[in-house]
Amino acid sequence: YLIDIEKVIEKAAETKTYLECNAYPDRLDLNDINLKRCKEVGVKVSIGTDAHGVEELEWLKFGVATCRRGWLEKDDVVNTSPLEKLLKSRKIHQK
């Protein structure tokens, strides 16, 4: 389906909303170009595998590779942080 991804990214930046890089091989959305845009405007990203079984957790490597192609670094990806830091950052933004 068609969406205006630029508007989605802009709104995510405005609302401090995380976006997901879906690492499922048939999806791989957001793509590297979208992820680079997220970095440029300060949108944090999570990498999800969309796994429905333990063996599918290996798909994480596709999400990591896609994020790297988008020039994301550790601080741009929320699920590289310890849980306590992640929860604390969300409380700050929920005020």
N, C-alpha and C positions, 0 to 999 in steps of 0.2 A: 504494500500500500504506500501511497505517496504522502509524505509529510514534509513540512518546512522545518528541516532539522536545525537550520540557523535560528529560527524563532524558538525552538525547544531549548537550544543551548543558551540563548540569551535569557530566557525565562528562568532556566536553572541557575544562571549566574546571579540574576536578580533576587531569587528566592533562596539561594544557598542550598539548592537541591543537588544531590548526587545523581549522576547518570551511570548506567551500567554498560560495560563492555561485555556483551554476551559471547562467551568463548565456544559455544556450540558450533562445530565445524560447518554446518549448513547455514548458519546465520552470520556469525562474526560481526554483529553490529554492537556498537558503533564501529565504523571503519577508521583507518589511520588518519584520514583527513579530518573527520569529525572529532577525533580524539585530540588532534593537534589544536583544533579550534577551541575545544574545552580547556586545554592548557592555557591558551592565549587569553581567555577571558576569566580564568580562575575557577572553572567548574571541576570539582573533584569527581573521580570516577571509581567505581568498584568493578572488579572483575568477577563475573559469575560463570559457572560452567553449564548451567541448566541441566546438570546431571540427574539422572533417575536411577543410577546405580553406581556402586563404588568404582567399577572399571571406567566409568565416564569422567571421573575426576581428573584423569590425565588430560582432558581437554583444556585445563587451565593453561597449559603451555601455549595454546593458540591465542588465548586472551593476552597473555604476557607478551607474546611476539607482536600482536597487533598494537598494544599500548606502546611498545618500544618503537615501532614504526611511526607512531604518532608523537614521538619525542617525550612521552610521559616518563617521569621519574618516580622514585619511591614516594615522595611527598604528594604526588598528584593522585595516587591510588589509595583510597581509604582502607582497603583491607590488607594493607601492608603495615598498618599501625597496630599497636597493642590495643586490646578491647577497651581498656580504661581510657586511653587517649581518644579513641573514637567516640565513646559515650560522652566524654567531657566536651568534645568539639560540637556535638549535636546539641547539647544543653545550651551552649552559648548562642547558637543560631536559632533556637526555638523561642527565645525571649521576644 
